[in-house]
Amino acid sequence: STRSPFKTHVDLLPALDGDLKTMTFLQEVVDILLAYITESFDRETKVIDFHYPNELLQRNNWELQDEPETLDDILISCRATLKYAIKTAHPRYFNQLSTGLDMVGLAADWLTSTANTNMFTYEVAPVFVLLEYVTLKKMREIIGWEDGRGDGIFSPGGAISNMYAMLLARFKMFPEVKEKGMSSVPRLAAFTSEHSHFSIKKGAAALGIGTESVICIKADESGKMIPADLERKILEAKQKGFVPFFVSATAGTTVYGAFDPLIAISDICKKYQVWFHVDGAWGGSLIMSRMHKWKLDGVERANSVTWNPHKMMAVPLQCSALLVREEGLMQNCNQMHACYLFQQDKHYDLSYDTGDKALQCGRHVDIFKLWLMWRAKGTIGFEAQIDKCLELSEYLYNKIKDREGYEMVFNGKPQHTNVCFWYLPPGMRYMEDKEEKKKRLHKVAPVIKARMMEYGTTMVSYQPQGDKVNFFRMVISNPAATFEDIDFLIEEIERLGQDL
Amino acid sequence: STRSPFKTHVDLLPALDGDLKTMTFLQEVVDILLAYITESFDRETKVIDFHYPNELLQRNNWELQDEPETLDDILISCRATLKYAIKTAHPRYFNQLSTGLDMVGLAADWLTSTANTNMFTYEVAPVFVLLEYVTLKKMREIIGWEDGRGDGIFSPGGAISNMYAMLLARFKMFPEVKEKGMSSVPRLAAFTSEHSHFSIKKGAAALGIGTESVICIKADESGKMIPADLERKILEAKQKGFVPFFVSATAGTTVYGAFDPLIAISDICKKYQVWFHVDGAWGGSLIMSRMHKWKLDGVERANSVTWNPHKMMAVPLQCSALLVREEGLMQNCNQMHACYLFQQDKHYDLSYDTGDKALQCGRHVDIFKLWLMWRAKGTIGFEAQIDKCLELSEYLYNKIKDREGYEMVFNGKPQHTNVCFWYLPPGMRYMEDKEEKKKRLHKVAPVIKARMMEYGTTMVSYQPQGDKVNFFRMVISNPAATFEDIDFLIEEIERLGQDL
């Protein structure tokens, strides 16, 4: 490139007189990124330029070598990487619970990378530790804990947050488990709905509790946990000699977006003295909306809450909070007093050294993105963003619920932005043979999805659930999406699926 | 600001005609960051503008409000945040194992934020999944595993990588633990040196094994595990009915930088059929250096290796790899087959969907920084960077080992960049009363450190260890450091400590 009068990384800072070359190089990268951002929001561009893994491996030289490349080559690699990446900011990217790209969040993430520090002590991350303190307190106030009291931490994701909660619940009931392990503890039982996230089972497997000790509670037709079944299974477990120690209610299930009835569940937890966790990784953010927060009524009774701002609040990945009601418990559960990290004779208030509260030693700075977005939007800005996504999903639901060729997976208006439906191509609509129809229908969503990716026009998720064959799970967390994008999605499904 | 003809976040993309305002806003942020970078490398600036937590809370309005702020205010917040952040790129910032700021790594991290995706499937992160595949294979080749075969994953940090290794070791020996928990397993015993990282105990506590089952092996005077003591303690544990399942040898201990004798330890592991893990979070990177790789001789015999490029290779945080010799084990150990994530009827090779290999569901893209730096430097560039840091630490060691007022914590040339020493202020050098001297010496490093932070001139870590009172642990992982910075550190310690 004529714009790069320099050669390799050794010309950059900390090289003597490396300033100008560094600024030029970084500005060139920024120019690539800014162009990519503009393109990402443009509906005329593809969401994805899809290639199969082996093909993609061959379309570029991705290998690592002994010798350095020039900085021009590095810029080429940046462009190639973005060419084949998903445009997650694209208004028609609906594939995941985390979509969209917030401009203030992005700016904050760039700043975080530039500050390049670690959350374990106030000493090495003074501002970020304080911002985590301020933000967690605010989140606890919103949950409804008096004066925002309690504890919490940002973890690498909802699965880890849920595992931390399970770890705390076990330690609270049997503190000796920390030193003596599970051999000092009776057989434990955890409870969660059959629609809950698989991280509850993963956590139980890791913690030495075992997946068989995670007892699945029945959900009703719309995906909500049935409290009577919870109580019945707690009693059953007790009769079998298990000690119930953990109930995870889900606020916003992954597939249906269902909110478990938190008040009824909390009553049962109280009655049997079981830790009440709310997995609000997906739905927790609805508490920011005056219109939708009733769906989380009872969350204030929880012992712990997982809430992922990187999902419904569109904070860049990763940003997951675990909020804990009891103060000091996280520290007691996880601390190992490593004196090389947490010197007790330091010259400032050591309560800001958060590093011993979690399993991690170093911890990435995930807070600044959320904090800066909150400053830019205010609480009402997040509310507006969330309300708009729910309005779009209601629009989609109303549009397809009686439309020819569509069948809803469950009845009634979805509680979250999840709209689950089957699309039946014309040739399949009047089939007599129910079993044959089901078998064919199972193959429809995967083919339409594959075609979406090959055309690159949009992306939406599908999956089977229980005895239900593959259906589309549309979710809207992307603030860039509009009514027209919903219309487009439906047209696209019909265009790509009509011949099936 | 006169440069900002706009008001709030709603003017930015995805707003209609938001392109120009977005580009202007992001460019203003970039300008702030570029100025901060230049400043960070300037020795005339402070490493830190230190304030006590309560004071810092009051120096700015950090609170979160209902109402949005203007974008001008957001820029002010960015400047305030950086003002009080540590300049981790500063050539005189030595406080942690992770220091420095690599310009190509930073560019890569900015790109990662812009792509804002998640590692669990090829579908949502096609390029990044491939780059992880390519890089892990390369790292396994360097470890010495035939054709780079094996498995691995990038995790949120060394503590999690070590815990994943322990989880795999337990599952390998007792696969039923996944479903049945620890009640199906005999009492287990893990072994690691008394100088090892506290994450081994944290992992054992979390996994339900218990910290008492982590048996500490004696280290020699320079901090290396004594293999004979390992064998003795394995036999003792067996006699007591424990089942030895996991040995974690450390390649580069946190405080002394010691390398455990891997070959001798691996022989013992083989003899007793125990999983051999190498925690090379800190020292693993020395394998990139032809001059220093002998310190890791035997690592190729490991069942698993933790290796954090975000430490000695100066990749921006977070970047930690766990390498695993046996293929398929991670998947078997951790998979839960969540059909909403890992559809089995997708149109591409599903072996690239890595999400079920780990406890996490979503996983941050940590690979691109490492990959792009590797392209920019080549293997030889990392080697040069590592060799230089070791050369600087040897310079420091030679400079102070016979210097008046200094005492080394252990004899002999350090194996890693860790130089551990006491500084004795003049008034303390000829004290007769050994106990009184020890008591006073214990307070020297904390006071000097506090003064360093208040002046903001440099930062270096200190801690006690066993019966050794507080000493400085100098580490060098910052590629910006020079011989002059080492000279400065010594002068500064003497300047700040002479009156004590």
Interface residues (C-beta under 8 A of the other chain):
Chain A: T8 H9 V10 L12 L13 P14 G18 D19 T22 M23 F25 L26 Q27 V29 V30 I32 L33 L34 Y36 I37 T38 F41 I48 F50 H51 Y52 P53 N54 L56 L57 W62 E63 L64 Q65 D66 E67 P68 E69 L71 D73 I74 S77 C78 A80 T81 L82 Y84 A85 I86 T88 A89 P91 N95 Q96 S98 L101 M103 V104 L106 A107 A108 D109 W110 L111 S113 T114 A115 N116 T117 N118 Y122 E123 V124 A125 P126 V127 F128 V129 L130 L131 V134 T135 K138 P156 G157 G158 A159 I160 M163 L167 V177 K178 E179 K180 G181 M182 S183 S184 V185 R187 L188 H197 F198 S199 K201 K202 G203 A204 A205 A206 L207 G208 I209 G210 T211 E212 S213 T254 V255 H310 P316 L317 Q318 N334 M336 H337 A338 C339 Y340 L341 Q343 D345 K346 H347 Y348 D349 Y352 L359 Q360 C361 G362 R363 H364 V365 F368 W371 L372 M373 W374 R375 A376 K377 G378 T379 I380 G381 K443 P446 K449 A450 M453 M459 S461 Y462 Q463 P464 Q465 N470 R473 P479 A480
Chain B: T8 H9 V10 L12 L13 P14 G18 D19 T22 M23 F25 L26 Q27 V29 V30 I32 L33 L34 Y36 I37 T38 F41 I48 F50 H51 Y52 P53 N54 L56 L57 W62 E63 L64 Q65 D66 E67 P68 E69 L71 D73 I74 S77 C78 A80 T81 L82 Y84 A85 I86 T88 A89 P91 N95 Q96 S98 L101 M103 V104 L106 A107 A108 D109 W110 L111 S113 T114 A115 N116 T117 N118 Y122 E123 V124 A125 P126 V127 F128 V129 L130 L131 V134 T135 K138 P156 G157 G158 A159 I160 M163 L167 V177 K178 E179 K180 G181 M182 S183 S184 V185 R187 L188 H197 F198 S199 K201 K202 G203 A204 A205 A206 L207 G208 I209 G210 T211 E212 S213 T254 V255 H310 P316 L317 Q318 N334 M336 H337 A338 C339 Y340 L341 Q343 D345 K346 H347 Y348 D349 Y352 L359 Q360 C361 G362 R363 H364 V365 F368 W371 L372 M373 W374 R375 A376 K377 G378 T379 I380 G381 K443 P446 K449 A450 M453 M459 S461 Y462 Q463 P464 Q465 N470 R473 P479 A480
